[in-house]
Amino acid sequence: MKVSWITLLLLLIGFNVFSQNDKKLIREGNKLYDKGVYDEAAVNYQKVIDQNPVNEKAVFNHGGAIYQQKNYEEATKDFSKVADMSKTPETEASAQYNLGNSLMSQKKYQESIDAYKKSLRANPESEDARYNLEYARKKLIQQQQQQQKDQDKNKDQKKDQKQDQKKDDQKKDDQNKDQQKQQDQKQDQKQDQKQQQQKQPQELSKQDAERMLQALQNQEKKTLEKLNDQKVNASAKATSEKDW
């Protein structure tokens, strides 16, 4: 991309209706600009703008100084302002040309194309503006193609993410089913154990077992005593009958 500061230097010569102090500050700013001290040059131009915001010369040169500091957004504002208040085709062409350069540096290619077209309408002989116009058009096409690629890539990524999410959801669903199945099995096992415990007789303690054994022995003793009594009575009866 060509950035021609010839337009800036020509513009410096064209204005005379300023105060002596403004002229002095602009001249000092120009010297600093030529030395590459762009930040201090911008300060000088800004002092003039503070006193006279419609000083085209100061605004234009301030835009050039901050452009060199890569502050393209502020440079865009300055060149737009000069383009709006320009009184001659030369000023309009120069302002629009450098406005296009500022927009180009921000990758705002469509806007820069519009600026270069306006510059060419004001000065159809500008080869620099014509060259930059074609360059901006090519960059715009590349930008649009890249944006389309990015969009396609985002679509593919979203599609992959959707498929991955579906797989994750299915996996979680399967895990939940397995967990539920395990819980149901555990619950069934607990229920079976509970039923078995209810069916099985409870174990007797040692004391209860001894009491039951003692009771059985007592019952058996009474039964034997009863049998013995019956035998004795039967024997006595038999004897009595024999004596007769």
PyMOL commands that set and color helices and strands:
alter all, ss='L'
color gray80, all
select helices_A, chain A and resi 6-13+20-34+38-51+56-68+72-85+89-105+109-122+127-199+206-243
alter helices_A, ss='H'
color red, helices_A
deselect
rebuild
show_as cartoon
